[in-house]
Amino acid sequence: MLDVRRLQVLIELDARGSFSAAADALHLTQSAVSQHVAALEREVGLPLVERATRPIGLTEAGHALVTHARVVLARLDDAEQELALIAGRLRGRLRFGSFPTALTTFVPTAVTRFKERQPEVTLTVIDDHLQRLLPRLTNGELDLALIYDHDALTHKPDDDLERLHLLDDPFHAVLPAQHKLARSRRAIKLEQLAGETWVGGGPTSSWFQIVRQSCREAGFEPPVAFTTDDYLAVQAFAAAGVGVSVIPGLAVQHPLPGVQIRTLVSPPVRLVSVARPVHGFRSPASLTMLDALKTAADQRAA
């Protein structure tokens, strides 16, 4: 049986990139960290650390072990939480992650409802993007997270996550106020933007993966001249007349001056859900937050 403390040391070493930094984080001496790693390598019979690199990296075996170790330690943490609740020694905690546009729309309403129902629970809200929320949820760093899905995405929820659908989020066109299409009150077709200069996301942008696939299905490649993953910056570029874009509906609830938001005919739609690990602890706090999020999303759709 692998030693849990040694697994914690390896995880910290992977995160910090040096024996000294891992030692500081764990309140150990550097020698103790080295001894824990060496003992773990003897246990598994394989080298786990590339000691010659700076920052220190893990071997293939080290990465494999850390992946499993994070899940194991998360389950142990769940067990401690559940036992403490049963014994009455703990009032509960909830670690909740969300992507930014949900945080600026319906999540505050859900958080207010949650705090009214469970004011004693320690709630931590993490603001992050989809590509980082998914591994943090799978690794047990989060209890719940808001995520979204679409066929175009390379980052997809896996089978270890249980999802509750909250809402569909259709994308909208963002145009300079002086744009010829801004004068029309009709929904516009995506292909009408084919000849425009575009403001788009970077290569790893989940939202722009959706936009790019939709443009290709409409028969063109969006010519991105300006790149940003900040939706306010996208609107600011459009307001300055630099270019056009297509972004999620949740991102255009508070449009900047100088832009016009137009609906699209057959727009791309991302499916927004709240997710949790299938085998994670079903705390009363998580159930309350699930209900609060569902209620807030339903009110928004009404």
C-alpha positions as CSV (number, residue, x, y, z in Angstrom):
1,M,0.0,0.0,0.0
2,L,1.4,3.4,-1.0
3,D,2.0,5.9,1.7
4,V,-0.5,8.8,1.5
5,R,2.0,11.3,3.0
6,R,4.5,10.5,0.3
7,L,1.8,10.9,-2.4
8,Q,1.1,14.4,-1.0
9,V,4.8,15.2,-1.2
10,L,4.9,14.1,-4.9
11,I,1.8,16.2,-5.7
12,E,3.3,19.3,-4.1
13,L,6.6,18.7,-5.9
14,D,4.8,18.5,-9.2
15,A,3.0,21.8,-8.4
16,R,6.0,23.7,-7.1
17,G,8.7,22.5,-9.4
18,S,11.5,22.3,-6.7
19,F,12.3,20.4,-3.6
20,S,12.7,23.6,-1.6
21,A,9.4,25.1,-2.6
22,A,7.6,21.8,-1.9
23,A,9.3,21.7,1.5
24,D,8.1,25.2,2.3
25,A,4.5,24.4,1.3
26,L,4.5,21.3,3.4
27,H,6.4,22.7,6.4
28,L,9.1,20.1,6.0
29,T,12.8,20.2,5.5
30,Q,14.1,19.8,2.0
31,S,15.9,16.7,3.1
32,A,12.6,15.2,4.3
33,V,11.0,15.9,1.0
34,S,13.8,14.2,-0.8
35,Q,13.6,11.2,1.5
36,H,9.8,10.8,1.0
37,V,10.3,10.9,-2.8
38,A,13.1,8.4,-2.7
39,A,11.1,6.1,-0.5
40,L,8.1,6.3,-2.9
41,E,10.4,5.5,-5.9
42,R,11.6,2.4,-4.0
43,E,8.0,1.4,-3.3
44,V,6.9,1.6,-7.0
45,G,10.2,0.5,-8.4
46,L,10.4,3.3,-11.0
47,P,12.0,6.8,-11.1
48,L,9.3,9.4,-10.5
49,V,11.3,12.7,-10.7
50,E,13.5,14.2,-13.4
51,R,16.1,15.7,-11.0
52,A,18.3,17.1,-13.7
53,T,15.7,19.5,-15.0
54,R,14.9,23.0,-13.7
55,P,12.1,23.4,-12.7
56,I,12.0,19.8,-11.6
57,G,9.6,17.7,-13.7
58,L,8.1,14.3,-13.3
59,T,8.7,11.2,-15.3
60,E,6.0,9.4,-17.2
61,A,5.5,7.2,-14.2
62,G,5.5,10.2,-11.9
63,H,2.7,11.9,-13.9
64,A,0.6,8.8,-13.9
65,L,1.0,8.4,-10.1
66,V,0.2,12.0,-9.4
67,T,-3.0,11.8,-11.5
68,H,-4.3,8.9,-9.5
69,A,-3.0,10.3,-6.2
70,R,-5.0,13.5,-6.6
71,V,-8.2,11.5,-7.0
72,V,-7.3,9.3,-4.0
73,L,-6.5,12.3,-1.7
74,A,-9.7,14.0,-2.8
75,R,-11.8,11.0,-1.8
76,L,-10.0,10.8,1.5
77,D,-10.8,14.5,2.0
78,D,-14.4,13.8,1.2
79,A,-14.5,11.0,3.8
80,E,-13.0,13.4,6.4
81,Q,-15.7,16.0,5.6
82,E,-18.5,13.5,5.8
83,L,-17.4,12.0,9.1
84,A,-16.9,15.5,10.6
85,L,-20.4,16.4,9.6
86,I,-21.8,13.2,11.0
87,A,-20.0,13.9,14.3
88,G,-21.2,17.5,14.4
89,R,-17.7,18.9,14.4
90,L,-18.0,20.7,11.1
91,R,-20.7,22.9,9.6
92,G,-19.7,22.3,6.1
93,R,-17.8,23.8,3.2
94,L,-18.4,24.1,-0.6
95,R,-15.8,24.8,-3.2
96,F,-17.6,26.1,-6.3
97,G,-16.1,26.9,-9.7
98,S,-17.6,28.9,-12.5
99,F,-16.6,30.5,-15.8
100,P,-16.7,34.3,-15.9
101,T,-19.9,35.0,-17.8
102,A,-22.0,32.9,-15.4
103,L,-20.5,34.8,-12.5
104,T,-21.7,38.1,-13.9
105,T,-25.2,36.9,-14.7
106,F,-27.2,34.3,-12.7
107,V,-24.6,32.9,-10.2
108,P,-24.9,35.9,-7.8
109,T,-28.6,35.2,-7.4
110,A,-27.9,31.6,-6.7
111,V,-25.2,32.4,-4.2
112,T,-27.5,34.8,-2.4
113,R,-30.2,32.0,-2.2
114,F,-27.6,29.5,-1.0
115,K,-26.3,31.8,1.8
116,E,-29.8,32.5,3.0
117,R,-30.5,28.7,3.3
118,Q,-27.1,27.7,4.6
119,P,-25.3,30.7,6.2
120,E,-23.1,28.5,8.3
121,V,-21.4,26.9,5.3
122,T,-18.0,28.2,4.2
123,L,-18.4,28.9,0.5
124,T,-15.5,29.4,-1.8
125,V,-16.1,30.7,-5.3
126,I,-13.4,30.1,-8.0
127,D,-13.4,32.1,-11.2
128,D,-11.8,30.1,-14.0
129,H,-12.1,29.1,-17.6
130,L,-13.6,25.8,-18.9
131,Q,-10.3,24.2,-19.8
132,R,-9.0,24.6,-16.2
133,L,-12.3,24.0,-14.4
134,L,-12.7,20.4,-15.8
135,P,-9.4,19.0,-14.4
136,R,-9.9,20.8,-11.1
137,L,-13.3,19.2,-10.7
138,T,-12.0,15.7,-11.7
139,N,-9.0,16.0,-9.3
140,G,-11.3,16.9,-6.4
141,E,-10.2,20.5,-6.0
142,L,-13.8,21.6,-6.5
143,D,-17.1,20.1,-5.3
144,L,-19.2,21.7,-8.0
145,A,-18.5,23.7,-11.1
146,L,-20.4,25.4,-13.9
147,I,-19.3,24.1,-17.3
148,Y,-20.5,24.1,-20.9
149,D,-20.5,21.7,-23.8
150,H,-20.6,21.8,-27.6
151,D,-19.6,19.4,-30.3
152,A,-16.7,21.7,-31.3
153,L,-14.9,21.6,-28.0
154,T,-11.7,19.7,-27.4
155,H,-12.1,20.0,-23.7
156,K,-15.1,17.8,-22.8
157,P,-16.6,16.5,-19.6
158,D,-15.7,12.9,-19.0
159,D,-17.8,10.0,-17.7
160,D,-16.6,10.7,-14.1
161,L,-18.7,13.8,-14.0
162,E,-22.4,14.0,-13.3
163,R,-24.1,16.9,-14.9
164,L,-27.4,18.8,-14.4
165,H,-28.4,20.9,-17.4
166,L,-29.2,24.5,-16.5
167,L,-29.7,26.5,-19.7
168,D,-28.9,26.9,-23.4
169,D,-26.7,29.9,-24.2
170,P,-27.1,31.0,-27.9
171,F,-24.3,33.1,-29.3
172,H,-24.9,36.7,-30.6
173,A,-23.2,38.9,-33.1
174,V,-21.3,42.0,-31.8
175,L,-21.1,44.8,-34.3
176,P,-19.8,48.4,-34.2
177,A,-22.8,50.8,-33.8
178,Q,-22.1,52.3,-37.3
179,H,-22.0,48.9,-39.0
180,K,-24.4,48.5,-41.9
181,L,-25.9,45.3,-40.3
182,A,-26.4,47.2,-37.1
183,R,-29.2,49.2,-38.6
184,S,-31.3,46.1,-39.3
185,R,-33.6,44.8,-36.6
186,R,-33.8,41.3,-38.2
187,A,-31.7,38.4,-37.1
188,I,-28.6,38.2,-39.3
189,K,-27.0,35.1,-40.9
190,L,-23.5,34.1,-39.9
191,E,-22.3,34.1,-43.5
192,Q,-23.1,37.8,-43.7
193,L,-20.0,38.4,-41.6
194,A,-17.7,36.4,-43.9
195,G,-16.0,39.4,-45.4
196,E,-15.5,41.3,-42.1
197,T,-12.4,41.8,-39.9
198,W,-12.9,39.6,-36.8
199,V,-12.0,39.9,-33.1
200,G,-11.6,36.3,-31.9
201,G,-10.2,34.1,-29.2
202,G,-6.8,32.4,-29.0
203,P,-6.0,28.9,-30.1
204,T,-7.1,27.3,-26.8
205,S,-10.3,29.5,-26.4
206,S,-13.2,27.2,-25.8
207,W,-15.8,29.8,-26.9
208,F,-14.0,30.5,-30.1
209,Q,-13.7,26.8,-31.0
210,I,-17.5,26.9,-31.1
211,V,-17.5,30.1,-33.3
212,R,-14.9,28.8,-35.7
213,Q,-16.7,25.5,-36.3
214,S,-20.0,27.4,-36.9
215,C,-18.3,29.7,-39.4
216,R,-16.8,26.8,-41.2
217,E,-20.2,25.1,-41.4
218,A,-21.4,28.4,-42.9
219,G,-18.8,28.2,-45.6
220,F,-16.0,30.5,-44.4
221,E,-13.0,30.8,-42.1
222,P,-13.3,33.8,-39.7
223,P,-10.3,36.1,-40.5
224,V,-9.1,37.0,-36.9
225,A,-7.0,40.1,-36.9
226,F,-7.3,40.8,-33.1
227,T,-7.1,38.1,-30.4
228,T,-8.5,38.3,-26.9
229,D,-10.4,36.0,-24.5
230,D,-11.8,39.0,-22.6
231,Y,-15.4,39.5,-23.7
232,L,-15.3,43.2,-22.6
233,A,-12.2,43.7,-24.8
234,V,-14.1,42.1,-27.7
235,Q,-16.9,44.6,-27.3
236,A,-14.4,47.5,-26.9
237,F,-12.7,46.5,-30.2
238,A,-16.1,46.4,-31.8
239,A,-17.1,49.8,-30.3
240,A,-13.9,51.3,-31.7
241,G,-14.9,50.0,-35.2
242,V,-12.0,47.6,-35.3
243,G,-14.0,44.5,-36.2
244,V,-16.9,42.2,-35.5
245,S,-17.3,39.1,-33.4
246,V,-19.7,36.4,-32.2
247,I,-19.8,35.7,-28.5
248,P,-22.0,33.9,-26.0
249,G,-25.3,35.4,-25.0
250,L,-24.3,35.5,-21.3
251,A,-21.5,37.8,-22.3
252,V,-23.7,40.5,-23.9
253,Q,-26.1,41.1,-21.0
254,H,-24.4,44.4,-20.3
255,P,-23.3,45.7,-23.8
256,L,-20.7,48.5,-23.9
257,P,-21.7,51.9,-25.5
258,G,-20.9,51.9,-29.2
259,V,-21.8,48.3,-30.0
260,Q,-24.9,46.7,-31.3
261,I,-25.9,43.2,-30.4
262,R,-27.8,41.2,-33.0
263,T,-29.4,37.8,-32.8
264,L,-28.3,35.2,-35.4
265,V,-30.3,32.9,-37.6
266,S,-29.4,29.3,-36.3
267,P,-26.8,30.5,-33.9
268,P,-24.2,28.2,-32.2
269,V,-25.4,27.3,-28.8
270,R,-23.4,26.1,-25.8
271,L,-25.1,23.9,-23.2
272,V,-24.5,25.2,-19.6
273,S,-24.5,22.6,-16.8
274,V,-23.5,22.3,-13.2
275,A,-21.2,19.3,-12.7
276,R,-19.8,17.2,-9.8
277,P,-17.7,14.1,-9.6
278,V,-19.8,10.9,-9.8
279,H,-18.2,9.4,-6.7
280,G,-17.8,12.6,-4.7
281,F,-19.4,13.3,-1.3
282,R,-23.0,14.5,-1.7
283,S,-22.9,17.1,1.0
284,P,-26.1,19.0,2.1
285,A,-24.3,22.1,0.9
286,S,-23.8,20.8,-2.6
287,L,-27.4,19.8,-2.9
288,T,-28.5,23.2,-1.7
289,M,-26.3,24.9,-4.3
290,L,-27.6,22.6,-7.1
291,D,-31.1,23.7,-6.3
292,A,-30.1,27.4,-6.0
293,L,-28.4,27.3,-9.4
294,K,-31.3,25.5,-11.1
295,T,-33.8,28.1,-9.7
296,A,-31.7,31.0,-10.8
297,A,-31.2,29.6,-14.3
298,D,-35.0,28.9,-14.6
299,Q,-35.8,32.5,-13.5
300,R,-33.4,33.8,-16.1
301,A,-35.0,31.8,-18.8
302,A,-38.6,32.8,-17.8
